Each structure stands twice: as structure tokens, then as C-alpha cells.
Amino acid sequence: MRFSTALLADLPECIPAVADLRWREWGHPPEPVERSFWLDVTTREAGRSALPVTFVCLDDSGEVVGAVGLDVHDLEERRETSPWVIGTIVSPDRRGSGAGRLLMRHLEHWATEHGFGELWVGTSGAAGFYRGCGWQPTEDFVTSTGQRMFVLSKQIGPAS
């Protein structure tokens, strides 16, 4: 199976599918449970040339396989660092297929082209994925909502 990536802003018809992937994965407490929340957030994060931006991954049949975004902040407890990878999701039946790594490479390339030298990500369960993509663990803490969070960072190029 071959995958392609594109800015979600260039494929607005994919926004509902990306929102549904995110809602199915994270639409339970302490996160918002309403599907409409995830649709609104995904729509807002579909920028083109400034943060936030989201990239979508499609298989060769045009089905949405996953997405990843980049925004100024993600964790309220760590607003001093920026930018943050957000909303990384791959359909459960496509995990391990290379789609997530392709999305991360695409996002890192975009970020480098836009002058970012270091990226941050917070995750409660995917630290192994990010480490496999070359990210370095920087912190392990409990958020204000009681969720254990692993923070990783990656140097991607010189900041401008």
C-alpha cells in the first residue's frame, strides 16, 4: 500500500474523516466527548502557511489513514516551549504500516522550511513511536488533569 500526504487545508473534504479518527481515539474524559468539538478543532487546525497546520495521510484509494498537526502550544503546563506536534493519529488498522512515520517526516520537513529548529510533543501513550522517529525524551510529569504525560523534543534544523 502506498501513502501520500497533503495539507488538510488543500483537502477540506477530509476534515470530517480526520475529526472522526481523533474523536474515536480521544473523545472520552478528560478530553471533550462531543464529536462536534473534534470537528471544530480539526477545522481550526487546518491552516496553510502559519500555525496551526495539519497534514493528512491518504492511501492509494483516497481513504484517510491518519493526520498530524503542528501548533504554537499544546500543554498548558509547558507554554514556554513551541511549536508542538498535535493530534497525531493513524487509523488503528493501519498502525505499523509506515503512515505515521511518513506524516512525521512530512511535518518535520514543513517545520524546517518554515524556520523552526526544535519541535515538542506531549503524549500519554505513544512515546515509543516518537522515540522510533528520532525524538528525545525530555520530561515525565502529571498534568493538571491528572494525566501522566511524556514530553519529547527533536532538533530538526537551524531556527531562523
Sequence and secondary structure as in RCSB ss.txt:
>XXXX:A:sequence
MRFSTALLADLPECIPAVADLRWREWGHPPEPVERSFWLDVTTREAGRSALPVTFVCLDDSGEVVGAVGLDVHDL
EERRETSPWVIGTIVSPDRRGSGAGRLLMRHLEHWATEHGFGELWVGTSGAAGFYRGCGWQPTEDFVTSTGQRMF
VLSKQIGPAS
>XXXX:A:secstr
  EEEEEGGG GGGHHHHHHHHHHHH STTS   HHHHHHHHHHT BSSSSSEEEEEEETTS EEEEEEEES S 
GGGTTS  EEEEEEE GGGTTSSHHHHHHHHHHHHHHHTT  EEEEEESS HHHHHHTT EEEEEEE TTS EEE
EEEEE S   
